[in-house]
Amino acid sequence: MTKLNIILFAIVIACSLGTVTSQHQARKLYIELQQQQEFSRQYDVEWGQLQLEQSTWAMHARIEQIATGHLHMQVPDIARIQVVPPVTARSEVGGAR
């Protein structure tokens, strides 16, 4: 009977240690999950800021200002502008014959 009690006591100790270990591991993983979610939120904010910055850099007025100021470019006269019609698949086939 004493051997049975000792074996059962050892099993109870092993089960309780396993429970404590698994709870500790679950808490660590939950903390890591929260940290990763916070990183994700920070990356979302940074992504939004980068998109805003990209749209600012690509504004038409800014590009025109740089083209005229730094590169000394000018809009051509209307007489020098030529409109080229788009090439369609049908006209390509007809032109190749």
C-alpha positions, 0 to 999 in steps of 0.5 A: 500500500505504501508503494502505491501511495508513493507512486500515486504521489509521484504521479500527482507531483509530475502532473502538477509540474507539467501543469505549471510548466504548460501554464508558464509556456502559455503565458510566455507565448501570449506575451510574445503574441501581444508584442508581435501585435504591437509591432504589427500596429507600428508597421501599419502606422509606418506604412501609412506614413510612407504612403503619405510621403510617397504621394507627397513626393509624386505630386504633379505641382512638385514635379513640375516645380523641379522640372522647371527650376532645377532641370530648366524644362519648359512646356512645349508650344502648342504648335510643337505638340503632336498627338499620337493615336494609340496602337491597337491589336487590329492596326498592328496586324494590318500594319504587319502585312 
